[in-house]
């Protein structure tokens, strides 16, 4: 898409936007509770569902205020779909374990999966169609045309992972809040990067159509 101007999302805002919501604290308390419940799998689909909603709201420019913790049926269905996407992305990496240097190969695969993940997650969050997350040709095209933004998300994802782990130092309970905070920051980035990817893709399609018509 060399003819389309590329824009970089406001990556720095991913670390602070959630505090722009005056009701961020009670929403964080509920989110932290679901992080805790995720330890026994009960909370995971609801937490993932909330993340899918956060990606959608970021894409639409409605990231503030944060989504309410309501409509748990919808959160559950979205979370199950999000879990399917993550399993499809990350579980195949375990197959490398049986090979020589399998651990290194698995880690490399997971880094690649983290690099690609914003596109299928964004596609599902925006369309609500799980099949869209597995449209390989479209995903490859969008990944190829948005390498710089995806690389930036990968780096910040790693930073957020360290922030989440730092919560363990606060007698362990801090992890519940830092993990939820890190997820919100990552969801903001996924939504913004996917929006830019689609903006550029649509602009390129329009240019191609105009040049064909001309």
C-alpha positions as CSV (number, residue, x, y, z in Angstrom):
1,X,0.0,0.0,0.0
2,X,2.8,2.4,-0.9
3,X,0.4,5.0,-2.2
4,X,-1.6,5.3,1.1
5,X,-0.3,7.5,3.9
6,X,0.4,5.4,6.9
7,X,-0.5,6.7,10.4
8,X,0.9,5.6,13.7
9,X,-1.7,5.3,16.5
10,X,-1.2,7.1,19.8
11,X,0.7,4.3,21.5
12,X,1.5,6.4,24.6
13,X,-2.2,6.8,25.4
14,X,-2.6,3.1,25.8
15,X,-0.9,3.5,29.2
16,X,-3.3,6.2,30.5
17,X,-6.6,6.3,28.6
18,X,-8.4,4.0,31.1
19,X,-8.0,6.6,33.9
20,X,-9.9,9.1,31.8
21,X,-13.1,7.3,32.9
22,X,-14.3,8.8,36.2
23,X,-15.6,5.4,37.2
24,X,-12.5,3.5,36.4
25,X,-11.9,2.2,39.9
26,X,-15.1,0.2,40.3
27,X,-14.7,-1.2,36.8
28,X,-11.1,-2.2,37.7
29,X,-12.3,-3.9,40.9
30,X,-14.7,-6.0,38.9
31,X,-12.0,-6.7,36.3
32,X,-9.6,-7.7,39.0
33,X,-12.2,-10.1,40.4
34,X,-12.5,-11.8,37.0
35,X,-8.7,-12.0,36.8
36,X,-8.8,-13.9,40.1
37,X,-11.6,-16.2,38.9
38,X,-9.6,-16.9,35.7
39,X,-7.2,-18.9,37.9
40,X,-10.0,-21.5,38.1
41,X,-11.1,-20.9,34.5
42,X,-14.5,-19.5,35.6
43,X,-13.6,-15.9,34.9
44,X,-11.6,-16.3,31.8
45,X,-14.3,-16.2,29.1
46,X,-15.9,-13.1,30.8
47,X,-12.5,-11.4,31.0
48,X,-11.8,-12.2,27.3
49,X,-15.3,-11.1,26.3
50,X,-14.7,-7.7,28.1
51,X,-11.4,-7.5,26.1
52,X,-13.2,-8.1,22.8
53,X,-15.6,-5.3,23.7
54,X,-12.7,-3.0,24.6
55,X,-11.1,-3.7,21.2
56,X,-14.3,-2.9,19.4
57,X,-14.8,0.4,21.4
58,X,-11.2,1.4,20.7
59,X,-11.7,0.7,17.0
60,X,-14.8,2.9,17.0
61,X,-13.1,5.7,19.0
62,X,-15.3,5.0,22.1
63,X,-12.7,3.7,24.4
64,X,-13.7,6.2,27.1
65,X,-15.7,5.6,29.2
66,X,-14.7,2.0,29.8
67,X,-17.4,-0.6,29.0
68,X,-19.8,-1.5,31.8
69,X,-19.7,-4.9,33.3
70,X,-23.2,-5.9,32.2
71,X,-24.8,-8.2,29.6
72,X,-22.8,-11.2,30.9
73,X,-24.4,-13.5,28.3
74,X,-22.8,-11.4,25.5
75,X,-19.5,-11.2,27.3
76,X,-19.5,-15.0,27.7
77,X,-20.2,-15.7,24.0
78,X,-17.6,-13.1,22.9
79,X,-15.1,-14.5,25.3
80,X,-15.5,-18.1,24.1
81,X,-14.9,-16.9,20.5
82,X,-11.9,-15.0,21.7
83,X,-10.6,-18.1,23.4
84,X,-11.0,-20.1,20.2
85,X,-8.9,-17.5,18.3
86,X,-6.1,-17.5,20.9
87,X,-6.0,-21.3,21.0
88,X,-5.8,-21.4,17.2
89,X,-2.9,-18.9,17.3
90,X,-0.8,-20.1,20.2
91,X,-1.5,-23.9,20.8
92,X,0.2,-25.0,17.6
93,X,3.5,-23.7,19.0
94,X,3.4,-26.6,21.5
95,X,4.0,-29.0,18.6
96,X,7.6,-27.8,18.4
97,X,8.4,-29.1,21.9
98,X,9.1,-32.5,20.5
99,X,11.8,-31.2,18.2
100,X,15.4,-30.5,19.0
101,X,15.6,-27.0,20.5
102,X,11.9,-27.3,20.8
103,X,11.5,-24.7,23.6
104,X,13.3,-22.1,21.6
105,X,11.2,-22.8,18.5
106,X,8.0,-22.7,20.6
107,X,9.0,-19.3,22.0
108,X,9.8,-18.0,18.5
109,X,6.5,-19.2,17.3
110,X,4.6,-17.5,20.2
111,X,6.4,-14.2,19.5
112,X,5.2,-14.5,15.9
113,X,1.7,-15.3,17.1
114,X,1.7,-12.2,19.3
115,X,2.8,-10.2,16.3
116,X,-0.1,-11.4,14.1
117,X,-2.8,-11.6,16.9
118,X,-4.1,-8.0,16.6
119,X,-5.4,-8.7,13.1
120,X,-7.7,-11.7,13.8
121,X,-8.7,-10.4,17.2
122,X,-9.6,-7.0,15.6
123,X,-11.5,-8.6,12.8
124,X,-13.7,-10.6,15.2
125,X,-14.2,-7.7,17.6
126,X,-15.4,-5.4,14.8
127,X,-17.4,-7.8,12.7
128,X,-18.7,-10.2,15.4
129,X,-18.0,-13.0,12.8
130,X,-15.6,-15.7,14.0
131,X,-15.0,-16.8,10.4
132,X,-13.5,-13.4,9.7
133,X,-10.8,-14.2,12.2
134,X,-9.7,-17.2,10.1
135,X,-9.8,-15.5,6.7
136,X,-6.1,-16.4,6.1
137,X,-5.7,-14.5,2.8
138,X,-7.1,-11.3,4.3
139,X,-5.1,-11.6,7.5
140,X,-1.8,-12.2,5.6
141,X,-2.5,-9.2,3.5
142,X,-3.2,-6.9,6.5
143,X,-0.2,-8.2,8.4
144,X,2.1,-7.7,5.5
145,X,0.9,-4.1,5.0
146,X,1.1,-3.1,8.7
147,X,4.4,-4.5,9.9
148,X,5.6,-1.4,11.6
149,X,2.4,-0.9,13.7
150,X,2.2,-4.6,14.6
151,X,5.9,-4.6,15.6
152,X,5.2,-1.6,17.9
153,X,2.2,-3.5,19.5
154,X,4.4,-6.5,20.0
155,X,7.0,-4.5,21.9
156,X,4.4,-2.7,24.0
157,X,2.6,-6.1,24.7
158,X,5.9,-7.3,26.2
159,X,6.1,-4.1,28.3
160,X,2.5,-4.7,29.5
161,X,3.4,-8.3,30.4
162,X,6.2,-7.0,32.6
163,X,3.9,-4.5,34.2
164,X,1.4,-7.3,34.9
165,X,4.1,-9.5,36.5
166,X,5.2,-6.5,38.7
167,X,1.9,-6.8,40.5
168,X,3.1,-10.0,42.1
169,X,5.5,-7.9,44.1
170,X,2.6,-6.3,45.8
171,X,1.9,-9.4,48.0
172,X,0.5,-11.1,44.9
173,X,-2.9,-9.3,45.0
174,X,-1.5,-6.4,43.0
175,X,-1.3,-8.7,40.0
176,X,-5.1,-8.8,39.8
177,X,-5.1,-5.1,39.0
178,X,-1.9,-4.8,36.9
179,X,-3.1,-7.8,34.8
180,X,-6.4,-6.1,34.1
181,X,-4.7,-2.8,33.4
182,X,-2.3,-4.5,31.0
183,X,-5.2,-6.1,29.1
184,X,-7.0,-2.8,28.7
185,X,-3.9,-1.2,27.4
186,X,-3.3,-3.9,24.9
187,X,-7.0,-3.9,23.8
188,X,-6.7,-0.2,23.1
189,X,-3.7,-0.8,20.8
190,X,-5.3,-3.7,19.0
191,X,-8.4,-1.6,18.2
192,X,-6.4,1.4,17.0
193,X,-4.0,-0.6,14.9
194,X,-6.7,-2.6,13.3
195,X,-8.6,0.6,12.5
196,X,-5.6,2.0,10.8
197,X,-5.1,-1.2,8.9
198,X,-8.6,-1.1,7.6
199,X,-8.5,2.6,6.8
200,X,-5.4,2.1,4.7
201,X,-6.8,-1.0,3.1
202,X,-10.0,0.8,2.1
203,X,-8.1,3.8,0.8
204,X,-5.9,1.5,-1.3
205,X,-9.0,-0.3,-2.7
206,X,-10.5,3.1,-3.6
207,X,-7.3,4.1,-5.4
208,X,-7.2,0.9,-7.3
209,X,-10.8,1.2,-8.3
210,X,-10.3,4.8,-9.4
211,X,-7.2,3.9,-11.5
212,X,-9.1,1.0,-13.1
213,X,-12.1,3.2,-13.9
214,X,-9.7,5.8,-15.3
